[in-house]
Amino acid sequence: MASPFEVLQAVESECLSKAAGLPILDDVKQSWTGIGFRIGDMELVASMDEVAEILHMPPYTSIPGVRSWMVGLANVRGNLLPLMDLKGFVTGQDVSSKKKSRVVVARHEDGMTGLVVDEILGLKHFYLEEQVFEIPSLVDSYRPYIKMAFKNADQHWPVFSIKKLAQQEKFLQIAI
């Protein structure tokens, strides 16, 4: 008669002999994830490294004597967050509806800035092999902030660099 330990060993060896192996993943693809957003008719994506959070448009206080694209200051959880109209800054046209807008809270060296966009399109995942550097039909005013894109199906997703935006002298000079 077999001991309980020997019975368990026999059950284990039978289970292992009949168990199917896990599938082998031969080709691991490197991926990139960003936040998709829309300003006007332009659909863009920003790196997750540059985005702290997404907010509904918070109550804000307008500031006199500043550029038209400086929306105002918002108190977000006890911190003052400058709100900038991204479409207004890049193209000179205001966001269509600030009540329906969303705020991309951007991280940069000097702190945080709220970038007002028309719509958030959610997380976008791309394989690095989908990366392209030639972007058809890109409006010239966007070119300083976009150096690459991802081509997914037949759509190009330009990668908007918040870091390059924050380094622009024009972006830092909000006073009229």
C-alpha positions in Angstrom: 0.0 0.0 0.0 1.3 3.5 -1.0 1.8 6.2 1.5 -0.2 9.4 1.2 2.9 11.2 0.0 3.5 8.6 -2.8 -0.1 8.9 -3.9 0.3 12.7 -4.2 3.5 12.3 -6.2 1.7 9.9 -8.6 -1.2 12.3 -9.0 1.3 15.2 -9.7 3.3 13.2 -12.3 0.0 12.2 -14.1 -1.2 15.8 -14.1 2.1 17.1 -15.5 2.2 14.4 -18.2 -1.3 15.4 -19.4 -1.0 19.2 -19.0 -0.8 21.3 -22.1 2.1 23.7 -22.2 1.7 27.4 -22.3 2.0 28.9 -25.8 5.4 30.3 -26.6 5.6 33.9 -27.4 8.2 34.1 -30.2 8.0 37.7 -31.2 7.6 40.3 -28.4 6.8 43.7 -30.0 7.8 46.9 -28.3 4.9 49.2 -27.7 4.2 52.9 -27.0 1.2 54.3 -25.1 -0.1 57.8 -25.2 -3.2 59.9 -24.5 -5.2 60.7 -27.7 -6.9 64.1 -27.9 -8.5 66.4 -30.4 -8.0 70.1 -31.0 -10.2 71.3 -33.9 -10.1 68.7 -36.6 -6.6 67.5 -35.6 -6.3 64.2 -33.7 -3.0 64.0 -31.8 -1.4 61.9 -29.1 0.8 62.9 -26.2 3.3 60.6 -24.4 2.1 59.2 -21.1 5.3 60.5 -19.5 4.2 64.1 -20.2 0.7 63.8 -18.9 -0.2 63.8 -15.2 -3.9 63.6 -15.4 -7.1 64.5 -17.4 -9.7 66.8 -15.9 -13.1 68.1 -16.8 -12.9 71.9 -17.3 -12.6 73.2 -13.7 -13.9 76.6 -12.6 -11.3 79.2 -13.3 -10.5 82.8 -12.8 -9.7 84.9 -15.9 -6.6 87.1 -15.7 -6.5 90.5 -17.2 -3.6 91.6 -19.4 -2.6 88.2 -20.8 -2.6 86.6 -24.2 -6.0 85.3 -25.5 -4.9 81.7 -25.3 -4.3 82.0 -21.5 -7.7 80.9 -20.2 -7.0 81.6 -16.6 -6.1 80.0 -13.2 -7.9 77.1 -11.6 -7.7 75.9 -8.1 -7.3 72.1 -8.4 -7.1 70.4 -5.0 -5.4 73.4 -3.4 -2.9 74.0 -6.2 -3.1 76.8 -8.7 -3.1 75.4 -12.3 -2.6 77.8 -15.2 -5.0 76.9 -18.0 -3.8 77.4 -21.6 -6.0 77.0 -24.7 -3.8 74.7 -26.8 -5.7 75.3 -30.0 -5.6 79.1 -29.4 -1.8 78.9 -28.8 -1.0 76.7 -31.8 -3.5 77.9 -34.4 -4.7 81.3 -33.1 -8.3 79.9 -33.0 -10.1 79.4 -29.6 -11.4 76.0 -28.5 -15.0 75.7 -29.7 -16.7 75.2 -26.3 -14.8 75.5 -23.1 -17.7 73.9 -21.2 -17.3 70.7 -23.1 -13.5 70.9 -23.2 -11.1 68.7 -21.2 -7.9 69.6 -19.6 -4.7 67.7 -20.1 -2.6 68.4 -17.0 1.0 68.4 -18.4 4.1 67.8 -16.5 7.2 69.8 -17.3 10.3 71.0 -15.6 8.8 74.1 -14.1 5.7 72.4 -12.8 2.3 71.7 -14.2 0.1 73.4 -16.8 -3.4 72.6 -17.9 -3.8 72.4 -21.6 -7.4 72.9 -22.7 -8.3 70.6 -25.6 -11.6 69.9 -27.4 -11.9 66.2 -26.6 -10.0 63.3 -25.0 -9.9 60.2 -27.3 -8.6 57.9 -24.6 -5.4 55.7 -24.4 -3.8 54.9 -27.7 -1.5 51.9 -28.0 1.0 51.5 -30.9 3.8 49.2 -31.8 7.1 50.9 -32.3 7.2 49.4 -35.8 4.2 51.7 -36.7 6.4 54.8 -36.0 6.8 57.1 -39.0 8.6 60.4 -39.5 6.8 61.7 -42.6 3.4 63.0 -41.7 1.1 64.0 -44.6 -1.3 66.9 -44.3 0.2 68.4 -41.1 -0.7 72.0 -40.6 2.5 74.1 -40.4 1.6 75.6 -37.0 1.9 72.1 -35.4 5.3 71.2 -37.0 7.5 72.7 -34.2 5.8 70.3 -31.7 5.6 67.1 -33.8 8.6 65.2 -34.9 7.0 61.7 -35.4 3.7 59.9 -35.7 2.3 56.5 -35.5 0.5 55.0 -38.5 -2.3 52.7 -37.4 -4.5 51.3 -40.2 -4.8 54.3 -42.6 -4.7 57.0 -39.9 -1.6 59.0 -38.8 -1.4 59.9 -35.1 1.0 62.8 -34.7 2.8 62.7 -31.4 2.5 66.2 -29.8 5.5 67.0 -27.6 4.4 68.9 -24.5 8.1 69.2 -23.6 8.8 71.2 -26.8 5.7 73.3 -26.1 6.9 74.2 -22.6 10.3 75.2 -24.0 8.9 77.7 -26.4 9.6 81.3 -25.5 6.2 82.4 -26.8 4.5 79.9 -24.5 6.3 81.3 -21.5 5.5 84.9 -22.3 1.8 85.2 -21.5 1.7 88.9 -20.6 0.5 91.3 -23.3 
